[in-house]
Structures are given as structure tokens and as C-alpha cells.
Amino acid sequence: KFEYKMRLVYAHFPINANIVNGGKTLELRNFLGEKIVRTVHMLPGVVIEKSASTKDELVVTGSDIELCGRSAALIHQSCLVKDKDIRKF
């Protein structure tokens, strides 16, 4: 089992992460106050869950390190800040 731990980091607008489809899909809401819902589908064999001990932490687990890493990268790419100063936003 391989696992990637990711944190939801925000300054003003709290990011809501909902895990649906039994850990196969992640829905990100309120990213930078946007109304759009960002949906990320996990690759086959990869499950996402919220950490029980740490607030705002997502854990991506699976048996293939390549698929786990690619799923974590898909989450990261869906939340890139466009057209703003990334030092501030």
C-alpha cells in the first residue's frame, strides 16, 4: 500500500472537499470563493479518504505507486490558481 498525504491550505475561503462514489471521486467546492465545483476522478485501484486525525488532510491510497502519484497530481492540477498573483492567492 502506497499513500500520498495532501493538505487543503487556504487563507480566507475555506475549501470544502467531499468524497463521493466510495472514495473514487473528489468534489472540491469554494476554491478561492468560486461557485464552480471541481470534480476529480481517481484512477482505477486508487481510493481517497479524509484523514481522521488531521483537519483538512486528504489521503490517497492504492497498491500502485504510479497511479497514486498520478491521482494526487490530478488533484493538484485541478486547483492551480490562474490569472492571479500566486504569492497572494
Secondary structure, 3 states (H helix, E strand, C coil): CEEEEEECCCCCCCCEEEEECCCCEEEEECHHHCCCCEEEECCCCEEEEECCCCCCEEEEEECCHHHHHHHHHHHHHHCCCCCCCCCCC
